[in-house]
Amino acid sequence: MTVTANAVPTTDHYIALDEHWSTHNYHPLPVVLANGEGAWVTDVDGNRYLDFLAGYSALNFGHRHPDLVAATTAQLDRITLTSRAFHHDQFGAFCRELAELTDTEMVLPMNSGAEAVESALKVARKWAYQVKGMPDGTAEIITASGNFHGRTTTIVSFSDDPEARADYGPYTPGFVTVPYGDAEAVARAITDRTAAVLVEPVQGEAGVIVPPAGYLTELRRLCDEHNVLLIADEVQSGLARTGTVLACEHFGVRPDLVTLGKALGGGILPVSAVVGSRDVLGLLRPGEHGSTFGGNPLACAVGRTVVGMLATGEYQERARTLGARLHGRLDELVGNGVDAVRGLGLWAGVDLSPGGPTGRQAAKALMERGVLCKETHGSTLRLAPPLVISTADLDRGLDAVVEVIGR
């Protein structure tokens, strides 16, 4: 693609460039973003939009939060990568501070959320063989229908989303999937081969699905009874999105392992981690698992700043207060263009009624009104504004939602 002399590239130019040169593994809205600050982004033509997606919760603190930019800039002036072949001065402090924030005992830093989930699956199997005494190669992990834990070959092996799973076989064995929210199904699925139960406390990609009362508590009880690990995937739900550090806190449940990502990188770079029990994570020995970039100095410096911001409780409180406002406004639409609204904190899934706009049509109509969000599964909008959004801007965005989907 070329641009004629003195011509200013436009939205159409950038979209054509992307469509010609990039793999079509996403279906983005026709907007080309160039700048962002707080809850606002600006496209290449100078149009401003409220970000009501927040990078699927990776931007909990908004775009270019000054504290996070300052931490990044300071670390860029020092050192950015060492590999884990050497110690560096940010690593141990990051692990300690994240463990204290999440009330856990040990931290395994990685990069992407999917990598954190893969790491948790690996160490759960190691625990099953070395601690539980299961025969090598027999460990099974129970998962939930409607799950989304990433798109690696192993993870899509236990997905029931045909778009994520089709044409990628042969699939990794060792997983048993049961309906989400059905603790009795988990109880029936547990056998002497079961190493762990992997579950999202709130299913994000599925449409912000909140489990029924008592579900996670019963999973914890079943895992304790059968000597099985409970793994909570909090890549999307964790780090203040639902109004608590971990969504599991809403249900009074403490998992053995928790996967974190997205917001842990402050919207600056990929940072993820598995946090949990020393009895499990402490089984890993040198050479058994690793990552060149996992726990690098830049990632740790940003992650430490995120942890420090969350330690004040300010963002959890914002998620609770603004979340109540979000859900109050959305609940008024039920029966008026909306079939159902679900969620916790500043996070909602909105099921659009048949006969109205599809999810894609609604997202495009909102874009035209200066609000960016994304559909899932055809007829559900996911709303997750940055936790730094002002009350006035939240209302402005919700006014547009009411205009587009209300009847």
HELIX and SHEET records of a PDB file:
HELIX    1   1 THR A   11  TRP A   21  1                                  11    
HELIX    2   2 ALA A   54  SER A   57  5                                   4    
HELIX    3   3 PRO A   66  LEU A   76  1                                  11    
HELIX    4   4 PHE A   91  THR A  102  1                                  12    
HELIX    5   5 GLY A  113  GLN A  130  1                                  18    
HELIX    6   6 THR A  153  VAL A  156  1                                   4    
HELIX    7   7 PRO A  162  ARG A  165  1                                   4    
HELIX    8   8 ALA A  183  ALA A  189  1                                   7    
HELIX    9   9 TYR A  215  HIS A  226  1                                  12    
HELIX   10  10 ALA A  247  PHE A  251  5                                   5    
HELIX   11  11 LYS A  262  GLY A  265  5                                   4    
HELIX   12  12 ARG A  278  LEU A  281  1                                   4    
HELIX   13  13 PRO A  297  ALA A  311  1                                  15    
HELIX   14  14 GLU A  314  ASP A  331  1                                  18    
HELIX   15  15 GLY A  359  GLU A  368  1                                  10    
HELIX   16  16 THR A  391  ILE A  405  1                                  15    
SHEET    1   A 4 LEU A  33  GLU A  37  0                                        
SHEET    2   A 4 TRP A  40  ASP A  43 -1                                        
SHEET    3   A 4 ARG A  48  ASP A  51 -1                                        
SHEET    4   A 4 VAL A 371  LEU A 372  1                                        
SHEET    1   B 7 MET A 106  MET A 110  0                                        
SHEET    2   B 7 SER A 272  GLY A 276 -1                                        
SHEET    3   B 7 LEU A 257  LEU A 260 -1                                        
SHEET    4   B 7 LEU A 229  ASP A 233  1                                        
SHEET    5   B 7 THR A 194  VAL A 199  1                                        
SHEET    6   B 7 GLU A 140  ALA A 144  1                                        
SHEET    7   B 7 PHE A 175  VAL A 178  1                                        
SHEET    1   C 4 VAL A 338  GLY A 343  0                                        
SHEET    2   C 4 ALA A 348  LEU A 352 -1                                        
SHEET    3   C 4 THR A 380  LEU A 383 -1                                        
SHEET    4   C 4 LYS A 374  THR A 376 -1                                        
END                                                                             
